[in-house]
Amino acid sequence: MRMNSAPGKEILALIREGNYAHPGEEEAIDLTFSSLPNNPLRLVLDIGCGRGGTADYVRRHGWGSVTGIDIDAETLASAQELYPEVTFAVADAGRISELWRSRFELIYLFNAFYAFPDQQQALKEMHSVAQPGATLMIFDYTGRDGSPHDTGSWPESGSDGKYTPFSHQSWTPLHPDHFPEELHRAGWELEQTIDFSTHYLHWYRHLCERIRFNRERITAGYGEDWYKYTSATYENLREAVENGSIGGAVYWARRA
Ligand SMILES: C[S@@+](CC[C@H](N)C(=O)[O-])C[C@H]1O[C@@H](n2cnc3c(N)ncnc32)[C@H](O)[C@@H]1O
């Protein structure tokens, strides 16, 4: 079981009442993009787009013409069916320059970057597919020393409800002290950071309430083990946000 698998993302969509797998759902997108002038022709790339809800929201609100990519072909097939006005392509964030060169004016990621096994390579690939002067927006988890950043583990739990410290899934939240330098090394200049940790606290408490509220629907559709797994995963994450080892932020950078 993994929350980033196709059934995991389906369950999150059910709980969140929309095809989103990031904290704050539409509120988070609005907070992040509110200062961006509308331009429906802007060429936009959503990396790790999942079920496509964010890509379609961005398109519908006039922020650009969106292409969504994700490594998970099964999830993308549902996204394409749900949102025919968005272009989707199966691609690994570590190899996107095989598909495009110097194309996009805005590249954004909502809680996908933490899952990339080679983040520096992904930043370089984004640089290759961005136009000169393009904008990069990364909305993601943050973590300092003592957080799962050190162990490379995702704070998920097994179906027995026990914390699994070394999961197979990559989990590297952005380190606020190191990330600006990582951006710079890949040819991006950091322009602005907004901390969303207080919002994360509220969003994850609310998400845990909604998981409990949807217990019967999750169990009926996916079985009791999936309910236990989802519940334990997000209770762990809520705890990590409450004790301050995990936070959230958005980083805006420009292609040099
Ligand atoms: C937590 S979900 C977020 C989905 C979407 N951005 C949203 O907010 O609803 C993370 C997504 O990143 C995708 N992903 C993980 N590793 C990837 C990679 N190397 N290349 C492209 N996508 C990847 C996963 O398949 C998953 O759909």
The ligand as an SDF file (V2000), in Angstrom:
LIG
                    3D

 27 29  0  0  0  0  0  0  0  0999 V2000
    1.2020   13.6440   -3.5180 C   0  0  0  0  0  0  0  0  0  0  0  0
    0.9190   13.4080   -5.2230 S   0  0  0  0  0  0  0  0  0  0  0  0
    0.4750   15.0580   -5.7240 C   0  0  0  0  0  0  0  0  0  0  0  0
   -0.3440   15.0570   -7.0070 C   0  0  0  0  0  0  0  0  0  0  0  0
   -0.7770   16.4280   -7.5130 C   0  0  0  0  0  0  0  0  0  0  0  0
    0.3440   17.3440   -7.6670 N   0  0  0  0  0  0  0  0  0  0  0  0
   -1.8210   17.0340   -6.6200 C   0  0  0  0  0  0  0  0  0  0  0  0
   -1.5240   18.0110   -5.9380 O   0  0  0  0  0  0  0  0  0  0  0  0
   -2.9250   16.5110   -6.6030 O   0  0  0  0  0  0  0  0  0  0  0  0
    2.5700   13.2250   -5.8810 C   0  0  0  0  0  0  0  0  0  0  0  0
    2.5950   12.8240   -7.3440 C   0  0  0  0  0  0  0  0  0  0  0  0
    3.9480   12.8150   -7.8220 O   0  0  0  0  0  0  0  0  0  0  0  0
    4.0770   11.7360   -8.7490 C   0  0  0  0  0  0  0  0  0  0  0  0
    5.5000   11.3860   -8.8860 N   0  0  0  0  0  0  0  0  0  0  0  0
    6.2990   10.7900   -7.9590 C   0  0  0  0  0  0  0  0  0  0  0  0
    7.5370   10.6170   -8.4690 N   0  0  0  0  0  0  0  0  0  0  0  0
    7.5260   11.1260   -9.7300 C   0  0  0  0  0  0  0  0  0  0  0  0
    8.5030   11.2710  -10.7540 C   0  0  0  0  0  0  0  0  0  0  0  0
    9.7580   10.8360  -10.5860 N   0  0  0  0  0  0  0  0  0  0  0  0
    8.1430   11.8550  -11.9180 N   0  0  0  0  0  0  0  0  0  0  0  0
    6.8780   12.3100  -12.1160 C   0  0  0  0  0  0  0  0  0  0  0  0
    5.9010   12.2070  -11.1720 N   0  0  0  0  0  0  0  0  0  0  0  0
    6.2220   11.6260  -10.0030 C   0  0  0  0  0  0  0  0  0  0  0  0
    3.2510   10.6300   -8.1040 C   0  0  0  0  0  0  0  0  0  0  0  0
    2.8930    9.6200   -9.0290 O   0  0  0  0  0  0  0  0  0  0  0  0
    2.0410   11.4260   -7.5860 C   0  0  0  0  0  0  0  0  0  0  0  0
    0.9940   11.4770   -8.5390 O   0  0  0  0  0  0  0  0  0  0  0  0
  1  2  1  0
  2  3  1  0
  2 10  1  0
  3  4  1  0
  4  5  1  0
  5  6  1  0
  5  7  1  0
  7  8  2  0
  7  9  1  0
 10 11  1  0
 11 12  1  0
 11 26  1  0
 12 13  1  0
 13 14  1  0
 13 24  1  0
 14 15  1  0
 14 23  1  0
 15 16  2  0
 16 17  1  0
 17 18  1  0
 17 23  2  0
 18 19  1  0
 18 20  2  0
 20 21  1  0
 21 22  2  0
 22 23  1  0
 24 25  1  0
 24 26  1  0
 26 27  1  0
M  CHG  2   2   1   9  -1
M  END
$$$$
